[in-house]
Amino acid sequence: MAEDDEVQQPDLSFLLEQAQQMQAKLMEAQANAAEQVVEGQAGGGVVKVEVTGGMEFRRVIIDPSVVDRADIDMLQDLVLAAIRDAVGRANEVNQEALGGFGGLGGLLG
């Protein structure tokens, strides 16, 4: 077999260095997303929930006009809907932060 026919092996140290750099950038993007605060709403904004991209819930704001002792179920439903909206928005922040990493986000961190 001639030298020209040999298959050149990849430089594993170079690939490892690139993977480590990508992981560092991914971790930085995740940290930035975790610090962002988003707001979920329900009932046209009468119930609001603030959450970070890291899923740390910060505040629940309830407009006094929807507090009806005779209809606690409605208020509970509004709070739950606002939480779900906030989680959806936080997930969007995380997806945007990881957008440049394609499908590698789950593999590296």
C-alpha positions in Angstrom: 0.0 0.0 0.0 1.5 3.4 -1.0 1.8 6.4 1.3 -0.8 8.3 -0.8 -3.4 5.6 -0.2 -3.2 5.8 3.6 -6.3 7.3 5.2 -5.4 10.3 7.4 -6.7 10.0 10.9 -8.4 13.0 12.5 -6.5 15.0 15.1 -8.4 13.9 18.2 -6.8 16.6 20.4 -8.0 19.3 18.0 -11.5 17.8 18.0 -11.6 17.6 21.8 -10.5 21.2 22.1 -13.3 22.3 19.7 -15.8 20.3 21.7 -14.7 21.9 24.9 -14.9 25.4 23.4 -18.4 24.6 22.1 -19.4 23.3 25.5 -18.1 26.5 27.2 -20.2 28.6 24.8 -23.2 26.4 25.4 -22.9 26.8 29.1 -22.6 30.6 28.7 -25.7 30.7 26.5 -27.6 28.6 29.1 -26.5 30.9 31.9 -27.6 34.0 30.0 -31.0 32.4 29.3 -31.4 31.4 32.9 -31.0 35.0 34.0 -33.7 36.4 31.7 -37.1 37.0 33.3 -40.3 36.4 31.3 -43.9 37.0 32.2 -46.8 34.7 31.5 -50.4 36.0 31.6 -53.9 34.7 31.8 -57.3 36.3 31.7 -56.2 39.2 29.5 -53.4 40.0 32.0 -55.4 39.9 35.2 -53.1 37.1 36.5 -49.3 37.3 35.7 -46.5 35.1 36.7 -42.8 36.0 36.3 -40.2 33.3 35.8 -36.6 33.1 34.8 -35.3 31.1 31.9 -33.9 28.8 34.6 -37.5 28.1 35.8 -37.1 30.1 39.0 -40.6 31.6 39.7 -40.2 35.2 40.9 -43.7 36.7 41.3 -47.4 36.1 41.0 -49.5 39.2 40.4 -53.3 39.0 40.7 -55.5 41.9 39.8 -57.9 42.4 42.8 -60.9 42.6 40.4 -60.7 38.8 39.8 -60.6 37.9 43.5 -64.0 36.4 44.2 -64.4 34.2 47.2 -67.4 32.6 45.6 -65.3 31.5 42.5 -61.9 30.4 43.8 -61.9 27.7 41.0 -61.7 30.4 38.3 -58.8 32.1 40.1 -56.9 28.9 40.5 -57.5 28.1 36.8 -56.1 31.6 35.8 -53.0 31.1 38.0 -52.4 27.7 36.4 -52.8 29.1 32.9 -50.4 32.0 33.7 -47.8 29.5 35.0 -48.1 27.4 31.9 -47.8 30.6 29.7 -44.7 31.7 31.7 -43.1 28.2 31.3 -43.7 28.3 27.6 -42.1 31.7 27.3 -39.1 30.6 29.4 -38.7 27.6 27.1 -38.7 29.9 24.1 -35.9 32.0 25.7 -33.9 28.8 26.2 -34.5 27.6 22.7 -33.4 31.0 21.3 -30.3 30.9 23.5 -29.4 27.4 22.2 -30.4 28.1 18.6 -26.9 28.4 17.4 -26.0 24.9 18.7 -28.4 22.9 16.7 -29.1 19.5 18.2 -26.0 19.5 20.3 -27.6 21.2 23.4 -28.8 17.9 24.8 -25.5 16.1 24.1 -23.2 18.5 25.8 -25.0 19.7 28.8 
